[in-house]
């Protein structure tokens, strides 16, 4: 890749995604050829959906399910038909539409392809994990965000100087942690902090960072909108704690951003589990935790359970 493209940074994001995509397609075609299989990598999504569908599919249904444009789907279907892998018939109730199914040749090829796809998937995992161990979740978040908030619409409202960034702890951020955590926690505990809180609230660097953990801050310019601590429990497990959001900044997805950073950092450190402890007074937070994949569990022996804790949850980080 030329230096000019690299230096463009985020502006060349689509170009670099396409470059990676084309390399994967080219290598995929080579793998099929080396295994004496007459198949193209660009056919995979359409072919797989048809092969695993219980009923015939239309171009519209394939487009909606895969997320490709109609013209892309039509081109792939045309190539599959040319190679005798699909059958196209007039829709029984809508003459403007057509039903698409795998042919007998396509079904036989599907059985052959599955033997190649398993090692292919393992190889792709090793490749993508070299970029980041949480790569698939990162891609999922990008995909969902683009679908929910298209870039052309986002450009109309975004204030580039006021984007929310999740940053790691540094000494100048210490007061943000205290100012966010202490008032809320004191209110919950009627002004009396537990022994662990008395130390962690005022010394997040010593309590978390110096013990192999992390503290993150959601910053909008110089304003701190939220914070969370990632406490190391042992070599392979972490606990996220002290997740607090500025009341005026709720409903902005900040808690989600902070939890996602905790999960990514755990995976970067090859952790196997991420724990949390909470109270029953936070049902909305519980919904968010379940959405991420946390499940209820008894506390592990390495966790210091707080007196106020009424619920223990864990996320398995092993794919």
C-alpha positions in Angstrom: 0.0 0.0 0.0 1.3 3.4 -0.9 2.3 5.9 1.8 -0.3 8.4 0.5 -3.2 6.0 1.3 -1.8 5.2 4.7 -1.3 8.8 5.6 -4.9 9.5 4.8 -5.9 7.7 7.9 -9.6 7.3 8.5 -10.4 9.1 5.3 -9.1 6.0 3.4 -11.1 3.6 5.6 -13.3 2.3 2.8 -10.4 2.0 0.5 -8.5 -0.1 3.0 -11.5 -2.3 3.8 -11.9 -2.9 0.1 -8.2 -3.7 -0.4 -8.4 -6.3 2.4 -11.7 -7.7 1.0 -10.2 -8.1 -2.5 -7.1 -9.9 -1.0 -9.4 -12.3 0.9 -11.4 -13.0 -2.2 -8.3 -13.7 -4.3 -6.8 -16.0 -1.7 -10.2 -17.7 -1.3 -10.3 -18.4 -5.1 -6.8 -19.9 -4.8 -7.9 -22.2 -2.0 -10.9 -23.5 -4.0 -8.7 -24.0 -7.1 -6.0 -25.9 -5.1 -8.8 -28.2 -3.8 -10.1 -28.8 -7.3 -13.4 -27.1 -6.5 -15.0 -24.9 -9.2 -16.2 -22.1 -6.9 -15.6 -18.4 -6.4 -15.2 -16.7 -3.0 -17.5 -13.9 -4.1 -20.4 -16.4 -4.4 -20.1 -17.6 -0.7 -22.8 -15.5 1.0 -25.5 -16.0 -1.5 -24.6 -19.7 -2.0 -24.5 -20.4 1.7 -27.9 -18.7 2.4 -29.5 -20.7 -0.4 -27.9 -24.0 0.8 -29.1 -23.6 4.3 -32.6 -22.1 3.5 -35.7 -24.2 4.1 -37.6 -22.5 1.4 -36.7 -20.8 -2.0 -35.4 -17.2 -1.8 -36.0 -14.1 -3.9 -33.4 -11.5 -4.8 -35.1 -9.1 -2.4 -34.9 -11.7 0.5 -31.3 -12.5 -0.2 -30.4 -8.8 -0.3 -32.1 -8.1 3.0 -30.5 -11.1 4.7 -27.0 -10.6 3.5 -27.0 -6.8 3.3 -25.8 -6.5 -0.3 -27.4 -4.4 -3.0 -29.9 -5.9 -5.4 -27.6 -5.6 -8.4 -24.8 -7.4 -6.5 -27.2 -10.3 -5.6 -28.5 -10.5 -9.2 -25.0 -10.7 -10.6 -24.0 -13.5 -8.2 -27.2 -15.4 -8.9 -26.6 -15.1 -12.6 -23.1 -16.5 -12.3 -24.4 -19.4 -10.1 -27.1 -20.1 -12.7 -24.6 -20.1 -15.5 -22.5 -22.7 -13.6 -25.6 -24.9 -13.0 -25.6 -24.3 -9.2 -29.0 -22.8 -8.8 -32.5 -23.1 -10.4 -34.5 -20.0 -11.0 -38.3 -20.3 -11.3 -41.2 -17.8 -11.6 -42.7 -16.9 -8.2 -46.0 -18.8 -7.9 -47.9 -15.7 -6.5 -45.9 -12.8 -7.9 -45.0 -12.9 -11.6 -42.6 -10.0 -11.1 -40.4 -12.0 -8.7 -38.5 -15.3 -9.0 -37.7 -18.1 -6.7 -34.1 -19.2 -6.4 -33.0 -22.6 -5.0 -29.9 -24.8 -5.2 -29.8 -27.3 -8.0 -28.8 -30.9 -7.4 -25.3 -30.0 -8.6 -25.3 -27.1 -6.1 -26.4 -29.4 -3.2 -23.6 -31.8 -4.0 -21.1 -29.0 -4.1 -22.3 -27.8 -0.7 -21.3 -31.1 0.9 -17.8 -30.8 -0.7 -17.4 -27.1 0.3 -18.1 -27.7 4.0 -14.9 -29.8 4.3 -12.9 -26.8 3.0 -14.7 -24.1 5.0 -13.8 -25.5 8.5 -10.0 -25.1 8.1 -10.6 -21.9 6.1 -12.5 -20.4 9.0 -9.7 -21.3 11.5 -7.2 -19.7 9.2 -9.3 -16.5 8.9 -9.6 -16.4 12.7 -5.9 -16.6 13.2 -5.4 -13.9 10.6 -8.0 -11.5 12.0 -6.9 -12.1 15.6 -3.5 -10.8 14.6 -5.2 -7.5 14.1 -7.2 -7.6 17.3 -8.5 -10.6 19.4 -11.9 -8.9 19.5 -12.0 -8.2 15.7 -15.4 -9.8 15.0 -17.1 -7.8 17.7 -15.5 -4.7 16.5 -16.7 -5.3 12.9 -20.2 -6.1 14.2 -20.3 -2.8 16.1 -19.1 -0.9 13.0 -21.7 -2.7 10.8 -24.5 -2.0 13.2 -23.5 1.6 13.6 -23.4 2.2 9.9 -26.8 0.6 9.4 -28.3 2.6 12.3 -26.7 5.9 11.5 -25.5 6.1 7.9 -22.4 8.2 7.4 -24.1 10.6 5.0 -26.7 11.4 7.7 -24.2 11.5 10.5 -22.1 14.1 8.7 -25.1 16.5 8.9 -25.2 16.6 12.6 -21.8 15.6 13.9 -19.6 18.2 15.7 -16.1 16.9 15.1 -14.7 19.0 17.9 -17.0 17.4 20.4 -16.7 13.7 19.7 -16.7 11.3 22.7 -13.4 9.5 23.1 -12.7 6.7 25.6 -9.2 7.3 27.0 -6.9 5.5 29.4 -6.1 6.7 32.9 -3.5 9.5 33.3 -2.7 11.5 36.5 -4.6 14.6 35.2 -7.8 12.5 35.0 -7.7 11.3 38.6 -10.0 14.2 39.8 -12.6 13.2 37.2 -12.8 9.7 38.8 -13.3 11.1 42.3 -15.8 13.7 41.2 -18.0 11.2 39.3 -17.8 8.2 41.6 -17.7 9.7 45.2 -21.0 11.7 45.1 -23.0 8.9 43.5 -21.6 6.1 45.7 -22.0 8.2 48.9 -25.6 8.8 48.0 -26.2 5.1 47.5 -24.5 4.2 50.8 -26.1 7.0 52.7 -22.7 8.8 53.1 -20.8 5.8 54.5 -18.4 4.2 52.1 -17.3 0.6 52.4 -13.7 0.0 53.4 -12.6 -0.9 49.8 -14.4 2.2 48.5 -12.6 4.5 50.8 -9.3 3.5 49.1 -10.4 2.9 45.5 -12.5 6.1 45.1 -9.6 8.4 46.0 -6.7 6.2 44.7 -7.8 4.7 41.3 -4.2 4.6 40.1 -3.0 2.5 43.1 -6.1 0.4 43.4 -6.4 -0.6 39.7 -3.6 0.6 37.4 -0.6 -0.4 39.6 -2.2 -3.9 40.2 -2.4 -4.7 36.5 -5.8 -3.2 35.8 -7.0 -0.2 33.9 -9.3 2.9 34.3 -11.1 4.4 31.4 -12.7 7.8 30.9 -15.3 8.9 28.3 -14.2 12.4 27.4 -15.9 15.0 25.3 -13.2 17.6 24.9 -12.1 18.4 28.4 -15.4 17.2 30.0 -15.5 13.8 31.5 -18.9 12.1 30.9 -18.2 8.7 32.4 -15.7 6.4 33.9 -15.1 2.7 34.6 -12.4 0.7 36.3 -11.1 -2.7 35.1 -9.8 -4.6 38.1 -7.4 -7.5 37.6 -8.5 -10.5 39.7 -5.7 -12.9 38.6 -3.7 -13.8 35.5 -6.7 -14.6 33.4 -9.7 -12.7 34.8 -10.8 -9.2 35.3 -13.7 -7.4 37.0 -15.2 -4.2 35.8 -16.2 -1.8 38.6 -17.1 1.8 39.4 -19.1 2.3 36.1 -20.5 5.8 36.5 -22.0 8.1 33.9 -22.6 11.9 34.4 -26.5 12.1 34.9 -26.6 14.8 32.2 -25.0 12.6 29.7 -27.1 9.5 30.0 -28.9 8.0 27.0 -25.8 8.8 24.8 -24.5 5.2 24.8 -21.5 6.1 27.0 -22.0 3.1 29.3 -21.9 0.9 26.2 -18.7 2.5 24.9 -17.0 2.0 28.3 -18.1 -1.6 28.6 -16.9 -2.3 25.0 -13.5 -0.9 25.9 -13.3 -3.1 29.0 -14.1 -6.2 26.9 -11.6 -5.3 24.2 -8.9 -4.6 26.7 -9.6 -8.0 28.4 -9.2 -9.8 25.1 -6.0 -7.9 24.3 -4.7 -9.3 27.5 -6.0 -12.8 26.6 -8.3 -12.9 29.6 -10.8 -15.7 29.8 -13.5 -14.1 32.0 -14.9 -10.6 32.8 -16.8 -10.4 36.1 -19.0 -7.7 37.7 -20.9 -7.2 40.9 -24.0 -5.0 41.2 -27.1 -4.4 43.3 -30.8 -5.1 42.5 -31.5 -1.4 42.3 -30.2 -1.1 38.7 -32.5 -3.1 36.4 -31.7 -1.0 33.4 -28.0 -1.7 33.8 -28.8 -5.4 34.2 -30.5 -5.4 30.8 -27.4 -3.9 29.2 -25.2 -6.5 30.9 -27.4 -9.4 29.6 -27.4 -7.8 26.2 -23.6 -8.0 26.2 -23.7 -11.7 27.1 -23.1 -11.6 30.9 -24.8 -14.3 32.9 -25.6 -14.7 36.6 -23.0 -16.7 38.5 -21.7 -17.3 42.1 -18.7 -15.1 42.9 -15.3 -16.6 42.2 -12.9 -17.1 45.1 -10.6 -14.4 43.8 -13.3 -11.7 43.9 -13.7 -9.4 47.0 -17.5 -9.2 47.3 -18.8 -5.9 48.6 -21.4 -5.8 51.4 -23.9 -4.0 49.1 -23.5 -6.6 46.3 -26.7 -8.5 45.5 -25.9 -9.9 42.0 -22.7 -11.4 40.5 -22.4 -11.8 36.7 -19.7 -13.0 34.3 -18.9 -13.0 30.6 -17.0 -15.8 29.0 -14.3 -14.3 26.7 -13.2 -17.5 25.0 -14.7 -17.7 21.5 
